[in-house]
Amino acid sequence: MYKETLVLHADHDWVKKDGTVAPAIYYSSTFPAQDSAEFAEMASKPLHSQYYTRYGNPVHERVKAIMAELEGTETALVTGSGMGAIATTLLALVSAGDHVIAQTRHYMSTTKIMDEMLPRFGVEVSIVEQTDLTAFEAAIRPNTKLIMLETPANPTLVLTDIAAVTELAKKHGILVVADNTFASPLNQRPHDLGVDVVVHSATKYLGGHSDITAGVICTSHNLAEMIWDTHTSIGSVLSPMDAWLLLRGLRTLPVRMERINSNALVLAEFLENQEEIENVYYPGLVSHPQHELALKQMKGGYGSVIAFAVKGDYAATQRFVSALNLSLNAVSLGGVESLVVHTAAMWEGALNEEQMKTAGIPPNFVRYSVGLEHIEDLKADVLQALKVL
Ligand SMILES: *Cc1c(COP(=O)(O)O)cnc(C)c1O
């Protein structure tokens, strides 16, 4: 089935069960059994959809069915946020004495887990340059349990060669987890390239309307059962209403991604031609240092996020961002509306000076997440804002 069709029909079983066209919202924390024998069965079964909502909920089931199809995995789990998905996955899969390999650039909170949290629990973490395959290889130890990937990654949309890393990992029996948020399953399918667990912040493209926080974990039945067991204790639960909004978002994901991909590529090329701009980073640009790799592993397109450096200092960059009228100055990405942030301003509160340096964030960096506005309006807005530099 094509993606456009499966986002509408992969949860078909529930249409029959509910007897409604729009999905029913099961706003119930707990579900009754018919009799005590059925209760005993429900209580002992993993991944149950109608026992207690922290364990599962029918609306979660519908999201799971669609996400597993989109990522090409056996099954999926849903969580209350992207960080809920990442933290739960990591805590489920690693133990004291294990070693983890992660990238120099990750989503900020993932970096915090790697730098500060896992070491507190006796897990060793090596941080490697993600563009250097030999760095991954050199970091492998006898106790390496897991490699964490994220591609493309902030702030310069740098890529990791997913297939090359998973090949290396398979040789050593290491699990690979990939954060596929920045690409979306429409543009990149890490499981097809050998990744064991694909995680998402569904807050971004999947929900797509900047109204919920949610997370998804796509993986095999075996790993899902293990991760679910930890999930029920961690308690990063998606509310039935937010699961319903996520489901609504997923219905239009393919058409939104198509427009987002084309808008962003056009805007990136346009920015590259403006003399007030120093550099543009977008995997779809021929000038991106890893464009060849992008063509290989990002089959559908390159997503909404464009990073660029303006010609100017911190204050000039602030002026430029403030002068944009259409894109709201807000964190996040992948919604229907364009958003923009001054990258250094976003991270200076959370990262220390050294972490900022490692993450490679200069003062004149801007991150723009392109929405569904008409591209000519977006171009005109950027053009007028560049005049304040
Ligand atoms: C937003 C984001 C997260 C965190 O997701 P939340 O839903 O905000 O918890 C993780 N990884 C990436 C790449 C993100 O963009």
The ligand as a MOL file (V3000), in Angstrom:
LIG
                    3D

  0  0  0     0  0            999 V3000
M  V30 BEGIN CTAB
M  V30 COUNTS 15 15 0 0 0
M  V30 BEGIN ATOM
M  V30 1 C 11.9080 17.6050 19.8020 0
M  V30 2 C 12.8840 16.5160 19.6780 0
M  V30 3 C 13.0370 15.5510 20.6900 0
M  V30 4 C 12.2570 15.6250 21.9670 0
M  V30 5 O 10.8940 15.4350 21.7680 0
M  V30 6 P 9.7630 15.9880 22.7630 0
M  V30 7 O 8.5160 15.5290 22.1230 0
M  V30 8 O 9.9170 17.4680 22.8420 0
M  V30 9 O 10.0250 15.3380 24.0890 0
M  V30 10 C 13.9540 14.5440 20.4900 0
M  V30 11 N 14.7030 14.4740 19.3710 0
M  V30 12 C 14.6050 15.3870 18.3940 0
M  V30 13 C 15.4740 15.2710 17.1930 0
M  V30 14 C 13.6920 16.4410 18.5150 0
M  V30 15 O 13.6140 17.3450 17.5420 0
M  V30 END ATOM
M  V30 BEGIN BOND
M  V30 1 1 1 2
M  V30 2 1 2 3
M  V30 3 2 2 14
M  V30 4 1 3 4
M  V30 5 2 3 10
M  V30 6 1 4 5
M  V30 7 1 5 6
M  V30 8 2 6 7
M  V30 9 1 6 8
M  V30 10 1 6 9
M  V30 11 1 10 11
M  V30 12 2 11 12
M  V30 13 1 12 13
M  V30 14 1 12 14
M  V30 15 1 14 15
M  V30 END BOND
M  V30 END CTAB
M  END
